[in-house]
Structures are given as C-alpha cells and as structure tokens.
C-alpha cells in the first residue's frame, strides 16, 4: 500500500480553489527582448489557502499585535518561484497574493507562505 498516495489524496480532497502563477520575465518579440512583462506560467491549479491568526506580545508594550499567516497548499511538482504573483479564486472571491519565499516541499504537497499583493518589487 502506498501511504504517500493515500495521504496526498486526502490533502488534495481539501483543495477548494484554483490558482494562476504569474512571473515577470523578459519577453522577446520579433527578435527584440522587451522589459519584463507578466507571464502566466501555471493556470487553474487546484489549491487551498489557509489562514492562521497570530497574536504576539511585546515585552515592553502591554498591547498585543495581531497578524495573519496565509499559507498556500498545492501539488509538490508545481514550481513556484519566490516573488511570483499568485491569483487564487475560490470561496466566491478572487484574491491576489505574492509568494514570500521558498516553499516547504513534502512528498504529498507543498506549503508556501503568502502575502497580499502590493505590486512588483
């Protein structure tokens, strides 16, 4: 029995959204390389976005600071470069994010920390 296949199927059964992966790449037209342009490198890939509320306390300040950790779950074979734009459609809305770093890749899935999209750096 292949436990990785069973575990992967269980994780993928929770996917409730689709995403497009967009990178900035130099584009060549008529033998002329133009400035970086948005290029969609993956389309309509099954995924899931999870949200974790984080509360941190500062030792010198009695107020707690609240933030949110946003994480994308997606198939492990999909290559998503750090800094890519990720447009997620699911749960009745479309939201644009930025991949904030290297993915944690497992046999069954990968997890990528996301930030809300604010534009290309």
Protein Blocks (a to p, Z undefined) as FASTA:
>chain_A
ZZklmmmmmmmmmpcbdcdddddddddeehiacddddddfbghiacdddddddddddfkb
cbdcddddddddddfklccdehiacdddeehiacddddfbdcdddfkbccddddddebjZ
Z
